[in-house]
Amino acid sequence: MRKVVCLICFVFVAMLLIPANTLAVTLVDNFDSYATGPVNTVAKPPWTEAWNQGAAASTIAGSGNQYLVAAVSPTFLAAQTDADWRGVTAIPNADTATTLFLRFRAETSTANSSFGLTDMATPTGYQTGGFGDYANQMRVSVQSGVLGFDVRNGGGFNLTNRYPINVGQWYNVWAVVNNSTDKYDVYMTTGLDDAITGTILYQQTLQGFRKTSTNPLVDFLAMTQGGTGGNNGLPLDIDDIYLTPGSHLEIPEPATMILLGLGGLVLRRRK
């Protein structure tokens, strides 16, 4: 009994030591709770996949660690556009800082995908091959023969301010979104490296939403479009999507996971 009491005290102290901003981390999805297979078969709801032509292509894949594969069908047409979305905790129009975190990996050198947040509960832009539903739009694509990462600033992309990426490597991305001004900061690292102020790629003073509105942001949206060549479906892997109030530049480690582990220790000791 004394050991159990000590362990309970340890859990309580651990809770006090966890920073408040960590406790506020919200897991949108890490895809580990689904079976593998087509998105609309194994992950709907909360996910929805829709496309304007061709066939369903996006899947939940992986062994041990699962992830979303955003793609178009392998025999895609140039204008085929595939969209995958799910709801998130709404970010009010008055909100000045919420951080979207995720990881991505390009499976091929012809990737052509975007991801970010939207105020559309049911996006419709994919129907005409458009990306106008995005608030903050981040993109992995081929420009001038080079696979790279860039972000949308209002009416267009700055093609001189792109960052080359490697096929098969996971990247961490943070977008600190200011919904009140329709602006956002973007950071990117690899491995287990947290972001720091000095690693900022795009700053709010220069980066505006593609679509401005006075609505809350309510969905995470990933879109893939044909047209960059090859018949491989242009797959982009996305994993570990989180939202955190404020500017949170660490790789999220939700307190709930820590506490579940400690709780399990208490239960084992009681047996």
C-alpha positions in Angstrom: 0.0 0.0 0.0 2.8 2.4 0.9 4.4 1.8 -2.6 1.1 2.6 -4.3 0.7 5.8 -2.3 4.3 6.8 -3.3 3.6 6.2 -6.9 0.4 8.2 -6.8 2.4 11.1 -5.2 5.0 10.7 -8.0 2.3 11.0 -10.6 0.9 14.2 -8.9 4.3 15.8 -8.8 5.0 14.9 -12.4 1.8 16.7 -13.4 2.9 19.8 -11.6 6.2 19.7 -13.4 4.8 19.4 -16.9 4.6 22.9 -18.5 1.1 24.3 -18.9 1.6 24.7 -22.7 2.4 20.9 -22.9 -0.9 20.1 -21.1 -2.8 22.1 -23.7 -1.4 20.1 -26.7 -4.2 18.6 -28.7 -3.6 15.5 -30.8 -5.4 15.9 -34.1 -4.3 12.5 -35.4 -1.3 10.1 -35.4 -3.2 7.5 -37.5 -2.3 4.6 -35.2 -5.9 3.9 -34.2 -7.0 2.9 -37.7 -6.5 -0.3 -39.7 -4.4 0.2 -42.8 -6.2 0.6 -46.1 -8.2 3.2 -48.1 -9.0 6.4 -46.1 -12.8 6.2 -46.7 -12.8 2.6 -45.7 -10.7 2.6 -42.5 -10.7 6.2 -41.3 -14.1 7.7 -42.1 -15.1 9.4 -39.9 -13.3 11.5 -38.9 -11.4 11.7 -42.3 -13.0 12.2 -45.7 -11.3 11.6 -49.0 -12.8 13.2 -52.2 -11.6 13.7 -55.7 -12.7 15.4 -58.9 -11.8 12.6 -61.4 -10.0 9.3 -61.4 -10.4 7.2 -58.3 -9.7 7.1 -54.6 -6.0 6.9 -53.8 -5.2 8.1 -50.3 -4.5 5.4 -47.6 -3.5 4.8 -44.0 -0.2 2.9 -44.2 2.7 1.9 -42.1 3.8 -0.9 -39.7 4.3 0.0 -36.1 4.0 3.7 -36.9 1.1 4.5 -39.2 0.5 7.7 -41.3 -1.7 9.2 -44.0 -0.6 8.7 -47.6 -2.1 11.6 -49.5 -2.0 10.7 -53.2 -3.8 10.7 -56.5 -4.6 7.5 -58.4 -1.5 5.9 -60.1 -2.9 6.5 -63.6 -3.8 10.2 -62.8 -4.8 12.8 -65.3 -3.0 16.2 -65.1 -6.0 17.9 -63.5 -6.9 15.2 -61.1 -7.1 16.6 -57.6 -7.5 14.5 -54.4 -8.4 16.0 -51.0 -8.3 14.5 -47.5 -9.7 16.4 -44.6 -10.9 16.1 -41.0 -12.2 18.5 -38.3 -10.0 20.1 -35.7 -10.6 22.1 -32.6 -11.9 25.4 -34.0 -9.5 28.3 -34.0 -11.6 31.5 -33.4 -11.2 34.5 -35.7 -9.9 36.5 -32.7 -7.1 34.0 -31.9 -3.7 35.5 -32.3 -1.5 32.4 -32.0 -2.1 28.7 -32.4 0.6 26.3 -33.6 -0.1 23.6 -36.1 2.6 20.8 -36.0 3.0 17.9 -38.3 5.6 15.6 -40.0 5.7 15.0 -43.7 7.8 12.7 -46.0 7.8 12.7 -49.8 7.9 9.2 -51.2 8.9 10.2 -54.7 10.8 13.0 -56.4 7.5 14.1 -58.1 5.4 14.9 -55.0 2.8 17.6 -55.5 0.8 18.1 -52.3 -0.3 20.9 -50.0 -1.5 20.9 -46.4 -2.7 23.4 -43.9 -5.9 24.7 -42.2 -9.2 25.9 -43.7 -12.4 27.6 -42.5 -14.4 25.2 -44.7 -16.1 22.3 -42.8 -16.6 20.6 -46.2 -13.9 21.8 -48.7 -15.0 22.2 -52.3 -12.0 23.6 -54.2 -10.8 20.1 -55.2 -13.9 19.8 -57.4 -12.5 22.2 -59.9 -8.9 21.5 -59.2 -8.5 24.6 -57.1 -6.7 25.2 -53.8 -8.6 28.3 -52.7 -10.0 26.7 -49.6 -6.7 27.1 -47.7 -6.0 29.7 -45.1 -2.4 28.8 -44.5 -1.1 26.7 -47.4 2.2 24.8 -47.2 3.4 22.9 -50.3 5.8 20.1 -51.3 6.3 20.3 -55.1 8.7 20.2 -58.0 9.7 23.6 -59.4 12.5 24.0 -62.0 13.2 20.3 -61.6 13.9 20.5 -57.8 11.7 18.9 -55.1 11.2 21.5 -52.4 9.0 23.0 -49.7 7.4 26.5 -49.8 4.3 28.3 -48.5 1.6 30.5 -50.0 1.7 34.2 -49.4 -1.7 35.6 -50.3 -2.0 35.6 -54.1 1.1 33.5 -54.9 4.2 31.5 -54.1 7.7 33.1 -53.9 9.6 30.6 -56.1 12.9 32.1 -55.2 12.3 31.4 -51.5 12.1 27.6 -51.5 13.8 24.9 -49.5 15.0 21.7 -51.2 13.9 18.4 -49.4 15.1 14.8 -49.7 12.9 11.9 -50.8 12.3 9.5 -48.0 13.2 11.9 -45.1 10.7 12.9 -42.5 10.5 16.7 -41.8 8.9 18.5 -38.8 6.9 21.6 -39.6 5.4 24.2 -37.3 2.9 26.9 -38.5 2.2 29.5 -35.9 -1.1 30.8 -37.1 -2.6 34.3 -36.3 -6.2 34.0 -37.4 -7.0 37.5 -36.3 -4.6 39.0 -38.9 -4.6 36.1 -41.4 -0.8 35.7 -41.1 1.5 32.8 -40.1 5.1 31.9 -39.3 6.6 28.6 -40.5 9.5 26.6 -39.1 11.0 23.3 -40.3 13.5 20.8 -38.8 14.5 17.1 -39.2 14.9 14.3 -36.7 14.2 15.2 -33.1 15.3 18.8 -33.3 12.8 21.3 -31.9 12.3 24.6 -33.8 13.9 27.8 -32.4 13.4 31.4 -33.4 16.5 31.4 -35.5 15.2 28.5 -37.7 12.2 30.4 -38.9 11.6 30.0 -42.7 8.7 32.3 -43.2 7.6 35.3 -41.0 4.2 36.7 -40.4 5.3 40.1 -41.6 5.6 38.6 -45.1 3.3 35.5 -45.0 -0.5 36.0 -45.4 -3.3 33.4 -45.8 -4.3 32.3 -49.2 -7.9 32.8 -48.2 -8.8 35.5 -45.7 -12.0 35.5 -43.8 -13.6 36.3 -40.4 -14.5 32.6 -39.8 -12.9 30.1 -37.4 -10.5 27.6 -38.8 -12.2 24.2 -38.5 -10.4 21.6 -40.7 -7.0 20.2 -41.5 -6.8 19.7 -45.3 -4.3 17.8 -47.4 -4.5 18.0 -51.3 -2.6 16.3 -54.1 -2.8 17.2 -57.7 -1.6 15.4 -60.9 0.6 17.1 -63.4 4.2 16.7 -62.3 4.8 13.5 -64.3 5.1 9.8 -63.6 2.5 7.2 -62.8 3.2 6.7 -59.1 0.3 8.6 -57.5 2.6 11.3 -56.1 2.4 10.1 -52.5 3.1 12.4 -49.6 3.1 10.9 -46.1 1.7 13.0 -43.2 1.8 12.0 -39.5 1.6 13.4 -36.0 -0.7 16.3 -36.5 -1.1 18.5 -33.3 -2.6 21.9 -32.4 -1.2 23.9 -29.5 -2.4 27.3 -28.1 0.2 30.0 -28.5 3.6 29.7 -30.2 4.9 26.2 -29.3 8.1 25.4 -31.1 8.8 22.0 -29.5 8.0 18.6 -30.9 4.7 17.8 -29.0 4.8 15.2 -26.2 1.3 15.3 -24.8 1.1 15.0 -21.0 -1.8 12.5 -21.4 0.6 10.0 -22.9 3.0 10.4 -20.0 0.3 10.1 -17.4 -1.1 7.0 -19.1 2.3 5.4 -18.8 2.6 6.2 -15.1 -1.0 5.1 -14.5 -0.1 1.8 -15.9 2.8 1.5 -13.6 0.5 2.1 -10.6 -1.9 -0.6 -11.8 0.9 -3.1 -12.3 2.2 -2.5 -8.8 -1.2 -3.1 -7.3 -1.5 -6.6 -8.9 
